[in-house]
Structure formats: structure tokens, C-alpha cells
């Protein structure tokens, strides 16, 4: 298994598309920072003009914490989409080039090989979120400094600078679980669909549908709390005034359960299916 | 060494119309034997190979493979599938590494030398010719010393020099490693040179099997004869023929070819080649054995 993991990592980081994905994430981050630099102050002043008359804000509101929060919001669509493209490509490219045949002609267990892909996909996702966190942390604070964070979630919330930084860190951690969910789902879609383009389209559709259904009331509390697509905003809970740690922990446990189930389905299908 | 008994495989196009890819296949390949299978496109050759290599599960039947190596059979299906963005040595490193074989530079270079590939090329295999890719594919197939090699259309896409070169390599490797080889090819002349036994597959059924030369002879009633002064021959008129310059297409039974050649030699006709022209329709679609 260790050998398979090493070869999967080697292949992933020898492909140019991996670096295109990393570059894309950094470019999106850069665009957010540049637009904030040129337009952000005006927008914030416009939005908070009245509040400034009543409250005192420590430092400028267009600060590193707010910018990192904006970067954090790429977890909704940009980051999972890029991760899904790279991760699903780890398998669809093998189908397209038929290297899956060459691999399985070696004395390698089918289930172990596909499991190694899931593990590397999870590792890659963690690295990508980690990279986004670290680069945004340094760039945002480096260029915009520290300050209190203002967030609009069912109303405006303000967090002191130090507390905001901690909440953002926890959010990235929670977001990592959501990203892993999407990465694992895209790999399972790749197992089912095999084709590169079909997998990209269905993965993008899956992401959009998950985001849409997240906002829809499913009628019962149980479904609203634990349905597959209702757990992907857990990272936002860290910006509620009182952090609901119990709900967050439960959401994490259920998310991990879903991730395991989705990966197990993919491994089972791959193991049972002929490599024609 | 490999024994296939009563193997069947159907593909479902839809729920009501299964397509019989293979029907009651029985075959045997002994250790060190060189066996080939021919048939028109879609006859089921690749499906049979995939079943033998464990990529596809048969619907019924039994396959017995006697081998001591962890990797019982090595093979290439259709064309060598390689990581095109990696170099030859990196491809070998991947495939050797995943099965726990040594991945030192020296060990990997040995595999390249074994199949006659240069050891200093660092560019991606996407730049390689088809012949070089076939060689690398064979090097990967031979990792972990399998006792049987399956090659599906190994000469496809190769120029004549490439065919000759690959044929020599296959011969050399089989002799060196005492390999059994099971291959398919549309180049019947090559099969005749390489293989002891031949199977003919048609619409998923084996319709002929036996000695390659005997099957080829049974399906050959025409020869293409080339000679410098062929038009001066009188003995040629004993057989039905069509003369075009120095070349004649002669309808003749294989057993009579030696008589024809002797007669032409007596007439001082300078024969330069005599090539059998198998009747492909008879070979590929003949009556069931």
C-alpha cells in the first residue's frame, strides 16, 4: 500500500495540470486581493457609514482578517471545483490513456490501487486548503494588516482581531472536511463515469446542486441538519456569535461518515467492474 | 501452463440483446510455446486476452494458469498504455515501484537495455516512436519475470523495419527467458515465422486450431511468384496463372509448389521470391473444426 501511495503521489506531482490547479487558486486569491485593494475601501465605507457613527472599530475594516474571510469564501465554488477537476482526472486520465490496464496487469490488488487514489486525493485536498490558508494568511496580513472582522451572516457580526484570526483558522479546518467530501465524491464519479468530460460536467453539476440544496428547507430538522449536502457550510458556523461546537462536531462526524461511504461505494464498484 | 476450458463471455448491449463475445473457448498453451490467434476485427481476440490477463471476468468457464512467479502473465492489450508525460525510466520506476521491485537507476536501466531502448533519454515517452513504445511496453510486461507474455497486435502501427526489429526482440526474449508467448496479429507472414500453433477465432468461436504451417497451407491456394525472366517459362502454363511483368499470381496447391519451383529452375528461370497468398475468407470464416 505504501508503494502504491508513493507512485500515486509521484504521478500527481509530475503532471502539469496539478500545477495549473495550484496556479489557478493563487490567481483567484490574487484577484480577490487586488480588487479589494482598489475597490474594497469604498464599498466598506458605503456599507458601514451609518455604523461608524455609533461604533468604534479597531483599525481599518479592510484588513487582513476580512480579506482572508473573503478568500475563505472561495470554498463555496472555486476551490472545490478545481480540486474536483484534478482529483477526478487522477482516474479518468488513466482510463483515457488505458494506463489503468497496464497497472492492473501488474501484481497489484484492484481495491488497494483505487484506495491509494482516494488517500492521495484526500492528502492533495488537505495540501490545497493548507496552501490557500497559508498564502492568504501571509498575503492578507502582509498587505492589509490586522483589524476587527465584520461579517454578514443573517445580520452583521463583529469580531475583535485576535478572535477573528482564530475563527478563520477553525473555518479553514472545517472547510477542509467539506473539500475532502467533494474530492472523494468526484473520484467516485470518475469510477462510475470513466470519461473525462462527463466526469467534469457531472462533478460541476454535483457541486452546484449541493450549493443550491444547501439553502432549501427540506421540511424536517433531521434532514436539514444531516442531509448529504447540508453539511458543507459547517465552516461558516465559526462566524456565528456563539460558536455551536456541539453541532459542528456532530456535522464533522456525519461528514466523515458520508466521505467513508462514498469512497467505499467507489472502491466496491471499481473492484467489481471489468477493466475493458 | 495455461489451460482455458469452456470460457463464455457475453456483453449486454441492452437488457434483451446480449452479444456473444466468446463462446465455449478451449485452448492450451504449454511452457515455452509460441502460440498465435488470428481473426477479423471484433472476433473476440482482445476479450480473450483481457480474460486471460484478469482484466475481464468470464461469464462461465475455467482458466488454469500454472506459474511460480507472483506475476503469472505479462501483456500488452491493443497498444502499449504508458504514462506519456513521464520518461521511459520514470515509467519503469512507477511500474517496478508499485510491485516492490528495485527502482535504482542501474536496475531500471537493465530493463531498458533488455529491450534495446536507449538509457539516456529523459524526454517524455510521448515523443517516442510506436516501436519504442512497444519495446517499453514489453519491458514493463516482463517486470517480475512472468512465465507467459500476451501480445495483442504488437506490430500494429510499426514500419517494416520496426516489425522486423520487434519480431527479433520477441524471439530473443522468449529464448532468453523460456517464455510462453500468446499473440495476435494481422500480419500472417510474421505468425508463420514466429508461431508453432495457431488458433482462428471467428465471431467468438474457435473455428480452426493446430499447426500454423498446416492451417496456412490448408487456406493457401495461390502464390505470388517473382522471377527475372518469368515470361519465357513454358512450365508455368501447367498451372492457372496471371502474369504481370515479372510477377505471376499462380493458383496451385501447397504440395505442388516444389514441383513448380523445380520446373522453373530447370528452365533456368531466376526465381527471386515465392510468397503464399492465404485465402483470408477461408482462413477467418471457414467451417468450424
Interface residues (C-beta under 8 A of the other chain):
Chain A: X3 X4 X6 X7 X10 X11 X14 X15 X16 X97 X98 X99 X100 X101 X102 X103 X104 X105 X106 X107 X108 X113 X274 X275 X276
Chain B: X50 X53 X54 X55 X56 X57 X70 X71 X73 X74 X75 X76 X77 X78 X79 X80 X81 X82 X83 X84 X85 X86 X90 X93 X94 X95 X97 X98 X99 X100 X137 X140 X141 X143 X144
